[in-house]
Amino acid sequence: MLYGVQIATARREADQDLPRLLGSLERMGLTEVELHSSVFHYPAAALRRMIEDAGLRAPAAHFALSGMEANLDYARELGLTYMVVMLPRPGPQSLDQFHAAADRLNEAGAQVRSHGMRLSLLFHNRELMPQEGSSGFRELVKHTDPANLSLEADLYWIAQAGLDPAAFLAEHGLRVTLLHLKDRLPGFPFSYTADSASDHSTELGRGTIPWPAVLGEARRRDIRYAFLDYDKTAGPILDSLKESVGYLKTLAL
């Protein structure tokens, strides 16, 4: 498995000096970055060269689903394997609305595939909320073609929904190609809202997620890329990332 960082996690540092940030990530022992629109003001060729000069790779980047088509050439010039999208907020509510979202994702995924890349959906806990004997997530999986849509699973938000991330990957791992990593503090209630009140995240190894079991299952499912991704940290973000990377090194996974 190859480990990296979602660049939005260190957005302030990226805005101040992106080459310096990339160098810091490489020196931590990371090999990958997942890009975000906050760095798309760089021409694709210049951004790709900057990443490669730092000794890193960028296999994936996040784009808005509504403007994805306009970014196909940019993404291909970056050398991406995956274009990652989320469902627009507030997002579908009923299962019928999730079916409509699945149709849109199928269409977008076919366009991305025609450009030599894959579309991946980053989902959170709200898609996992049970309803009518199913969930939005299950309907999306059922009504999308695996050739057109893979999944990026944020293991924190799966745990925040009250699910076992290792069991989740055992069930759905063949559709999952990318992971987001952050740990979950104990003692907080589960929820299906992905807002700041539901963010009880912490550095890897400080929380309740059983990482050896989870990452072992990910490896068995041939999931190749995993990105550290934090919306907030108690201290400086680079210190937080360094702590999580240090924990990953103890696992040798």
VEXDREN-214956 format. One record per residue: residue number from 1; residue in one letter; x, y, z of N, C-alpha, C in turn. Coordinates in steps of 0.1 Angstrom, whole numbers. Layout:
<recs>
NUM/A/X/Y/Z/X/Y/Z/X/Y/Z
...
</recs>
This chain:
<recs>
1/M/8/-12/0/0/0/0/9/12/0
2/L/5/22/-7/12/35/-9/5/46/-1
3/Y/12/53/8/6/63/16/9/77/12
4/G/-1/86/14/1/100/10/-8/109/19
5/V/-10/121/14/-18/131/21/-27/138/11
6/Q/-40/140/15/-49/148/8/-44/163/10
7/I/-40/170/-1/-33/182/0/-42/193/8
8/A/-55/192/7/-63/201/15/-61/201/30
9/T/-56/190/35/-53/189/49/-43/199/53
10/A/-33/202/44/-23/213/47/-25/224/37
11/R/-37/229/36/-40/239/26/-32/252/29
12/R/-31/256/41/-24/269/44/-10/268/40
13/E/-3/256/43/11/254/40/12/254/25
14/A/2/248/18/3/247/3/1/261/-3
15/D/-7/269/3/-9/283/-2/4/291/0
16/Q/11/289/11/23/297/14/35/292/5
17/D/37/279/4/49/275/-3/47/260/-7
18/L/40/257/-18/37/244/-22/50/235/-23
19/P/60/239/-31/72/231/-32/78/227/-18
20/R/78/237/-9/83/234/4/75/223/11
21/L/62/224/10/53/214/17/55/201/11
22/L/56/200/-3/58/187/-9/71/181/-5
23/G/81/189/-3/94/183/2/93/178/16
24/S/86/185/24/84/181/38/76/167/38
25/L/66/166/30/59/153/29/68/141/25
26/E/76/144/15/85/133/10/95/129/21
27/R/100/139/28/110/136/39/104/128/50
28/M/90/129/52/83/121/62/83/107/59
29/G/85/104/46/84/90/41/72/87/33
30/L/64/98/30/52/96/21/56/96/7
31/T/48/90/-2/52/89/-16/41/95/-25
32/E/29/98/-19/18/102/-28/11/115/-23
33/V/5/122/-31/-4/133/-27/-17/131/-35
34/E/-28/135/-29/-41/136/-35/-44/151/-36
35/L/-46/155/-48/-47/170/-51/-62/174/-48
36/H/-63/188/-48/-75/194/-44/-76/207/-52
37/S/-88/213/-54/-89/225/-62/-81/237/-57
38/S/-77/236/-45/-69/248/-40/-55/249/-46
39/V/-51/239/-54/-38/240/-61/-40/240/-76
40/F/-52/241/-81/-55/240/-95/-52/253/-102
41/H/-48/264/-95/-44/276/-102/-31/274/-109
42/Y/-23/264/-106/-11/261/-113/-15/254/-126
43/P/-8/257/-137/-9/250/-149/-6/235/-147
44/A/-13/226/-153/-12/212/-150/2/207/-152
45/A/9/211/-162/23/207/-165/32/211/-154
46/A/31/224/-149/39/229/-139/36/222/-125
47/L/24/220/-122/20/213/-110/26/198/-110
48/R/24/192/-121/29/178/-122/45/178/-120
49/R/51/187/-126/66/188/-125/70/191/-111
50/M/63/200/-104/66/203/-90/65/191/-81
51/I/54/183/-83/52/171/-75/63/160/-78
52/E/66/159/-91/77/149/-94/90/153/-90
53/D/93/166/-90/106/171/-85/108/169/-70
54/A/97/168/-63/97/165/-49/98/150/-46
55/G/98/142/-56/99/128/-54/86/121/-51
56/L/75/128/-54/61/123/-51/54/120/-64
57/R/42/113/-62/33/110/-73/19/115/-69
58/A/11/118/-79/-3/123/-76/-12/114/-84
59/P/-17/103/-78/-26/93/-86/-40/98/-86
60/A/-44/108/-77/-58/111/-76/-59/126/-73
61/A/-71/132/-76/-74/146/-73/-89/147/-72
62/H/-93/156/-63/-108/159/-61/-112/170/-71
63/F/-124/168/-76/-131/177/-85/-145/178/-81
64/A/-152/190/-85/-166/191/-83/-173/183/-94
65/L/-183/175/-90/-190/167/-100/-197/176/-111
66/S/-202/188/-107/-209/196/-116/-200/202/-127
67/G/-187/203/-124/-177/209/-134/-167/199/-139
68/M/-170/186/-136/-160/176/-139/-155/176/-154
69/E/-165/177/-163/-162/176/-177/-152/186/-182
70/A/-153/198/-176/-144/209/-180/-130/206/-175
71/N/-128/197/-166/-115/194/-160/-108/181/-166
72/L/-115/175/-175/-109/162/-180/-95/163/-186
73/D/-93/173/-194/-80/175/-201/-70/179/-190
74/Y/-73/187/-181/-64/191/-170/-60/179/-162
75/A/-70/171/-158/-67/159/-150/-58/149/-158
76/R/-60/148/-171/-52/139/-179/-38/144/-180
77/E/-36/157/-181/-23/163/-182/-15/162/-169
78/L/-23/161/-158/-16/159/-145/-11/145/-143
79/G/-16/136/-152/-12/122/-151/-20/114/-141
80/L/-32/118/-138/-40/112/-127/-45/98/-132
81/T/-47/89/-122/-54/77/-125/-69/78/-121
82/Y/-71/86/-110/-85/88/-105/-89/102/-104
83/M/-101/105/-109/-108/118/-106/-118/115/-96
84/V/-117/121/-84/-126/119/-73/-136/130/-71
85/V/-149/126/-69/-160/135/-67/-167/131/-54
86/M/-175/141/-49/-184/139/-39/-198/143/-44
87/L/-209/138/-38/-222/142/-41/-224/156/-36
88/P/-230/165/-44/-232/179/-40/-240/180/-27
89/R/-237/189/-19/-244/192/-6/-257/200/-9
90/P/-268/199/-3/-270/189/8/-271/175/3
91/G/-272/172/-9/-271/159/-15/-285/152/-15
92/P/-285/140/-21/-298/133/-21/-303/128/-7
93/Q/-316/128/-6/-322/123/7/-329/110/5
94/S/-338/110/-4/-346/97/-6/-338/87/-15
95/L/-343/75/-15/-336/65/-23/-338/68/-38
96/D/-350/74/-42/-352/78/-56/-341/88/-60
97/Q/-338/97/-51/-328/108/-54/-314/101/-55
98/F/-311/91/-47/-299/84/-48/-298/77/-62
99/H/-309/71/-66/-310/65/-79/-306/75/-90
100/A/-312/87/-89/-309/97/-99/-294/101/-98
101/A/-288/102/-86/-274/104/-85/-266/93/-91
102/A/-270/81/-90/-263/70/-96/-262/71/-111
103/D/-274/75/-117/-274/78/-132/-264/88/-136
104/R/-263/99/-128/-253/110/-131/-239/104/-129
105/L/-236/97/-119/-223/91/-117/-219/81/-128
106/N/-228/73/-133/-226/64/-144/-222/72/-156
107/E/-229/82/-159/-226/91/-171/-212/97/-170
108/A/-210/103/-158/-197/110/-156/-185/100/-157
109/G/-188/88/-151/-177/78/-150/-174/73/-164
110/A/-184/72/-173/-181/68/-187/-172/78/-194
111/Q/-175/91/-191/-167/102/-197/-153/101/-192
112/V/-151/99/-179/-137/99/-174/-130/87/-180
113/R/-137/75/-181/-130/63/-186/-126/65/-201
114/S/-134/73/-208/-131/75/-222/-118/84/-223
115/H/-114/90/-212/-101/98/-212/-90/91/-205
116/G/-92/78/-203/-81/70/-198/-79/70/-183
117/M/-89/75/-175/-89/75/-161/-101/69/-155
118/R/-102/69/-142/-114/63/-135/-120/73/-126
119/L/-133/73/-125/-141/82/-116/-142/74/-102
120/S/-140/81/-91/-141/75/-78/-150/85/-70
121/L/-159/79/-62/-168/86/-53/-163/86/-39
122/L/-160/97/-33/-158/98/-18/-171/100/-11
123/F/-174/91/-2/-187/91/5/-183/93/20
124/H/-194/97/27/-192/99/42/-203/91/49
125/N/-205/95/62/-215/87/70/-229/89/66
126/R/-232/101/60/-246/104/57/-252/94/46
127/E/-243/90/37/-248/80/27/-251/66/33
128/L/-245/64/45/-246/51/51/-259/50/60
129/M/-266/60/61/-278/60/70/-289/50/65
130/P/-293/41/74/-303/31/69/-316/38/66
131/Q/-323/33/55/-336/38/52/-343/27/43
132/E/-355/24/46/-363/15/38/-356/2/35
133/G/-349/-3/45/-343/-16/43/-330/-15/35
134/S/-325/-3/32/-313/-2/24/-306/11/29
135/S/-298/17/21/-292/30/24/-289/37/11
136/G/-286/50/12/-282/56/-1/-269/50/-6
137/F/-260/46/2/-247/40/-2/-250/27/-10
138/R/-259/19/-4/-262/6/-11/-268/8/-24
139/E/-277/18/-25/-284/20/-38/-274/26/-48
140/L/-264/34/-44/-254/39/-53/-246/27/-58
141/V/-242/19/-50/-234/7/-54/-242/-2/-63
142/K/-254/-4/-60/-263/-13/-68/-265/-8/-82
143/H/-266/5/-83/-271/11/-95/-260/18/-103
144/T/-247/16/-100/-236/21/-108/-228/9/-113
145/D/-222/11/-124/-214/1/-131/-200/2/-125
146/P/-194/-9/-119/-181/-9/-114/-170/-4/-124
147/A/-173/-6/-137/-163/-1/-147/-163/14/-148
148/N/-174/20/-143/-176/35/-144/-173/42/-131
149/L/-174/35/-120/-173/41/-107/-167/32/-96
150/S/-156/37/-91/-150/31/-79/-153/40/-67
151/L/-148/36/-55/-151/43/-43/-138/47/-36
152/E/-139/59/-29/-129/63/-20/-136/63/-6
153/A/-131/54/3/-137/52/16/-129/59/26
154/D/-136/68/33/-130/75/45/-133/67/57
155/L/-123/60/63/-125/50/73/-130/57/86
156/Y/-127/69/88/-132/76/100/-147/77/99
157/W/-153/82/88/-167/84/87/-175/71/86
158/I/-168/60/82/-175/47/83/-176/43/98
159/A/-165/45/105/-166/43/120/-176/52/127
160/Q/-177/65/123/-186/74/129/-200/70/127
161/A/-203/63/116/-216/58/113/-219/45/122
162/G/-210/41/130/-212/29/138/-209/16/132
163/L/-202/16/121/-198/4/114/-184/0/116
164/D/-180/-12/114/-167/-17/116/-160/-15/102
165/P/-149/-7/102/-143/-4/89/-137/-17/82
166/A/-131/-26/90/-126/-38/85/-136/-47/78
167/A/-148/-48/85/-159/-56/80/-164/-49/67
168/F/-165/-36/67/-170/-28/56/-161/-31/44
169/L/-148/-31/45/-139/-34/34/-140/-48/30
170/A/-142/-57/39/-144/-71/35/-156/-73/26
171/E/-166/-65/29/-179/-66/21/-178/-58/8
172/H/-172/-46/8/-172/-37/-3/-159/-35/-10
173/G/-149/-41/-5/-135/-38/-9/-132/-39/-24
174/L/-139/-47/-31/-137/-48/-45/-141/-36/-53
175/R/-149/-27/-47/-153/-15/-53/-144/-3/-48
176/V/-137/-5/-37/-129/5/-31/-115/5/-37
177/T/-110/17/-42/-97/18/-47/-88/28/-40
178/L/-94/37/-32/-87/47/-24/-93/48/-10
179/L/-84/52/-1/-88/53/13/-84/67/18
180/H/-92/72/28/-88/83/36/-87/78/50
181/L/-76/83/57/-72/78/70/-73/89/80
182/K/-80/86/91/-79/94/104/-85/85/114
183/D/-81/87/127/-85/78/138/-98/85/144
184/R/-104/77/153/-116/82/160/-115/81/175
185/L/-117/93/182/-116/93/196/-127/85/202
186/P/-124/79/214/-135/71/221/-145/80/228
187/G/-156/75/231/-166/81/240/-175/91/234
188/F/-176/91/221/-185/100/214/-196/92/207
189/P/-208/98/206/-219/91/199/-217/90/184
190/F/-223/79/178/-223/78/163/-232/88/157
191/S/-231/90/144/-240/99/138/-240/97/123
192/Y/-249/103/116/-250/103/101/-248/117/96
193/T/-243/126/103/-241/140/98/-225/142/98
194/A/-221/147/87/-206/149/85/-202/163/87
195/D/-207/169/99/-204/183/102/-193/183/113
196/S/-190/195/117/-179/196/127/-183/190/140
197/A/-196/190/143/-200/183/156/-199/168/156
198/S/-197/163/144/-195/148/143/-180/145/141
199/D/-171/155/141/-157/153/138/-150/151/151
200/H/-148/138/155/-140/134/167/-127/127/162
201/S/-121/132/152/-110/126/146/-97/129/154
202/T/-87/121/152/-74/123/158/-63/115/150
203/E/-51/117/154/-40/110/147/-41/95/148
204/L/-36/88/138/-36/74/138/-29/68/150
205/G/-35/58/156/-29/52/168/-34/58/181
206/R/-41/69/180/-46/75/193/-61/72/195
207/G/-67/65/186/-82/63/187/-86/49/188
208/T/-98/46/183/-104/33/185/-104/24/172
209/I/-100/30/161/-100/22/148/-89/11/149
210/P/-92/-1/147/-82/-12/147/-74/-12/134
211/W/-63/-4/133/-56/-2/121/-50/-15/115
212/P/-43/-23/123/-38/-35/117/-48/-44/110
213/A/-60/-46/116/-70/-53/110/-76/-46/97
214/V/-78/-33/98/-84/-26/87/-74/-25/75
215/L/-62/-22/78/-52/-21/67/-48/-34/61
216/G/-49/-44/70/-46/-58/65/-57/-62/56
217/E/-70/-59/59/-81/-62/50/-80/-54/37
218/A/-76/-41/38/-74/-33/26/-63/-40/17
219/R/-53/-45/22/-42/-51/14/-48/-64/8
220/R/-56/-72/15/-62/-84/9/-71/-80/-3
221/R/-77/-68/-2/-86/-64/-13/-78/-56/-24
222/D/-65/-56/-23/-56/-49/-33/-59/-34/-34
223/I/-63/-28/-23/-65/-14/-23/-51/-8/-22
224/R/-47/1/-32/-33/5/-33/-30/18/-26
225/Y/-39/28/-26/-36/41/-22/-44/45/-9
226/A/-37/51/1/-43/56/13/-38/69/16
227/F/-47/79/19/-43/93/21/-47/97/35
228/L/-37/103/43/-41/110/55/-49/122/52
229/D/-60/124/59/-69/135/56/-76/140/69
230/Y/-72/152/73/-78/158/85/-84/171/82
231/D/-96/173/88/-103/186/87/-98/195/98
232/K/-93/189/109/-88/197/120/-78/189/128
233/T/-69/196/134/-59/189/143/-57/198/155
234/A/-52/191/166/-50/199/178/-38/208/177
235/G/-28/204/170/-16/211/169/-12/214/154
236/P/0/218/151/4/221/137/2/208/129
237/I/-3/211/117/-7/200/108/5/191/104
238/L/17/197/102/28/188/98/32/179/110
239/D/31/184/122/34/175/134/24/164/135
240/S/11/167/132/1/157/132/3/146/121
241/L/7/151/109/10/141/99/22/133/102
242/K/32/139/108/44/131/111/41/121/121
243/E/32/124/131/28/114/141/21/102/135
244/S/12/105/126/4/94/119/13/86/110
245/V/22/92/103/32/85/95/41/76/104
246/G/45/81/115/53/73/124/45/61/129
247/Y/32/62/131/24/51/135/23/41/124
248/L/21/45/112/20/36/101/33/28/99
249/K/44/34/101/57/27/100/58/16/110
250/T/52/17/122/52/6/131/44/-6/127
251/L/35/-4/118/26/-15/114/32/-23/103
252/A/41/-16/95/47/-23/83/37/-29/74
253/L/26/-21/71/16/-25/62/15/-15/51
</recs>
